């Protein structure tokens, strides 16, 4: 097992991939803001809670000595398959405002989503960086 294949690191990678795909879809929406008949799209939300539940046994602590707080020992990697939620499914959003030409892209709404996606990406990359730092500290490397 490598550091990059730890379940929590894998989940953060999947979230970053999803956010990258969402940013691409939103950029397409903005690029087609004047295209007649274009319908605004978005990605189906990534269910991060379900990913955590599926990987539950992997994240459980394991008692290796009698003085440790007891926990059920589980196998590593059981129940979690990397790549389960890597792809986002593109969904059409209900029309908020449609022009006479049939275009349903609202630039203000798209800009809010772009900013929201950017903030989420920065939060996940911050967590990713902190997690790697904690692993380095645990390994005795500053």
N, C-alpha and C positions, 0 to 999 in steps of 0.2 A: 504494500500500500504506500503510495506516495502522498506527500502533503496535499497536492492538488486533487487527489481523489477522496479526501475526507468528505463525508456527507455534507457538513455545513459549508465547506468551501464549494462543493459541487452545486449546492442550492444557490449560493450567491452568484456563481458563474451563470447558472440558468436564468436567474433574475436579470443579470446584466445583459444576457443575450436577448431576453424578452424585451427589455427596455430599448435596446438597439433596434430591434425589429419594429417596435412601436414608433420610434423616432423616424424610421424610414417611411412607414405608412403615413404618419402625420405630414412629413415633407412632401409626399405625393399629393396629399390633400391640398396643401398650400400651393403646390405647383399647378394644380388643376383648378384653382379657385375661379378661373374665368372660362373653363371648358363647359360648353353647354351639355346638359344631361349627366354631368358627373355627380356621383353620390359620395358624400364623405364616408370614410371607413375608419375603423379602429380595430385594435386587436382585442380578442377575448381576454378578460382578466386572468392572469396567472394565479392559480390557487396555491399560494405559498403555505397556508395552513395545512392543506391536504398533503403537500410535499413533506412537511415536518412530521405529520402523523404517520405517513408511510415509512419514514426513516426513524420512527420512534425508538425501536430497540437498539439502533446503532448509537443513539445519543445517550443511552442510559449508562450511568456509572457502573463500574465493575469493581467488586471487592477482591483485592488480591491478597490481603492479610486479615487476620482475625480482628485487628483493631479498627479496620475501616468500617464505615457505615455500610450496613448490608444492602446489597442490591442484587437483583437477579442477573446472573452472568448470561450474556448473549453473544452470539457470534458476530463478528464484524461484517458489515455490509449486508446483513440479512434484511430483506424487505425493502431495500432501496436500490433502485436501478438508475444509474446516471443516464441522463438524457430523457427522462420521463416527460418533462415539461419544457423541453427546449424550444419548441416551435409555438408560435402564437397563431391562433386561428383568426383570420380576418373576418370581422362581422360588420354589417352595415348598421349604422346608427339610425335611430328614428329621426326623421326630418324635423329640424328645429325651425329652419327658415329655408325656403326654396325660392330661387329666382324664377322669373318667367321662362328663362331658358332651361330650367330643370336642374340647375346646379344647387346642391345643398351644402356647399362649403361655407362656413361662417368663419372668417379669418380670426376674429377675436377669440372664438371658442378654440380654434386650432392653436393659437398662440398660448393660451392658458394651458392646454394639454402639453404643448412642447416644453413650457417652463416646468410643469409638474413632472414630466418625464426626466428632464435634466436634473431636477432636485433629487428625485428618487435614485437616479444613477449615481449622483455624487454621494448620497447616503450609503448606497451599497458598496461603492468603491472604498469609502472610508471604513466601513465595517470589514471589508476584505483586507485592507491594509492593516487594520488593528489586529485582526485574527492572525495574520501572518507574523506580525510583531510578537504576539503572545506565544506563538509556537516557537519562534526564535528564542525568546526568553526561557521558555520551558526546556529548550535544548541546550541552554547555557551559552548561546551566542547573542551578544548585544546588538 
